[in-house]
């Protein structure tokens, strides 16, 4: 069994920039934005939203928590393209 979805909580002020970033870097992995809710919650995935960006107001005043997320890729070319776009 695998984990079905992950929420990445981000500050509302960084959400537009992170939405642009994740939309670009997830594309080589076949992820697209499947859902958007009230311009504060965005779900990405291949066939279903597995990865979510969520605006969380408390994070405007708190330090971010280090987070590690691994996303499966179909091949090494997709990983290389993901890395290229992210950097």
N, C-alpha and C positions, 0 to 999 in steps of 0.2 A: 504494500500500500504506500502511496506517496502523499505528500502534503498537497492539498488541492489549491490553496491560494495563500498569498502573503500580502499584507497591507504594510506599505511604507508610509509612516506618518511624517509629514513635512509641514513647515510653517506656511501659512497662507501667502506670505509675501514671496516665498521662493517657488511656490507651486507652478506659476506660468513658465518659468525658466526650466524647472525640472520636467514639466510635461513635454516641452519641446525637446529636451535632451533625451528623455526615455523613449519618446516616439521615434527619434532618429536611431538610437543605438539598438533598440529592440527589433527594428525592421529587418536587419540581416538574419535574425533568428526566426523570422516568420511571424513575429508578434505584431498585432495591430491594436489600435484602440477600439475596443468593442463597446464600452459603455462610458457615459459621462453623466454625472448627476449633480445638478445645481452648481456647476463650475467649481466643485470642491472635491469630487471623487471621480477618479478615472481608472478604468479597468482595461488591462492589456492581456492578450493571449493569442494563441494560434487559432483555436476554434471556440474558445470560451475565455473569459477574463480570469487569469490565474494570478496576475500581478497587479496590485492596486496602488495608486498614489492617493493619499487622503490628506486633505488640509486639516491641520490640528492647531487651533488657536493657541493652546498652551505652549507650543513650541516657539512662538515669537519671543518668549522670555527665557527659555531654557536652552542649555547646551544640547547639541545633537548627541544621540547615543550611537556609538559605533555599531554597524550592522553588516553582516555578511549574507549575501544572497547568491545562490548558484542557480543558473538557468541552463537547462540542457540545450545543446546545439546539435543540429543534424550532421555536421561535419566540421573539419578544421577550417575550411574556407569561411564558413559562417562565423566561427570564433575570431578569425583574423579580421574580417570585415567589421564585426562588433567592436573589436579593439581599435581599429583604424578610425571609426566614426567617433568613438568615445574619447579618443585622445585628440 
